[in-house]
């Protein structure tokens, strides 16, 4: 099982624990890797959501659990690659917002498979020429 970068939507699915398929994949992944890898961008989105919802209890739980996660910071190389992605996506008429290019650049920089249900946005990164690999843990596995 390849190492992945978990996007915010899938991370929220894992936190909520209501989608059995996502939970099964998350459990299998944890058994192999012993942690989940998230971008600092996902961390910011999670904290923002909890603070906006005034969920101090869940925010405290997040902070307690975050030490078991691998949080990847945005460094110079990621920032530069994200800027390039922004520009190429805009030029192609495929803007995907400000945060998704940072997450895509993080996955590309570290050679990680991006786990996301937002395939439409990330497919645009591939369409403008980047070798991003995206897997959607919400999809049923065909064996």
Secondary structure, 3 states (H helix, E strand, C coil): CCCEEECHHHHHHHHHCCCHHHHHHHHHHHHHHCCCEEEHHHHHHHHHHHHHCCCHHHHHHHHHHHCCCEEECCCHHHHHHHHHHHHHHHHCCCCCCCHHHHHHHHHHHHCCEEECCCHHHHHHHHHCCCCCCEECCCCCCCC
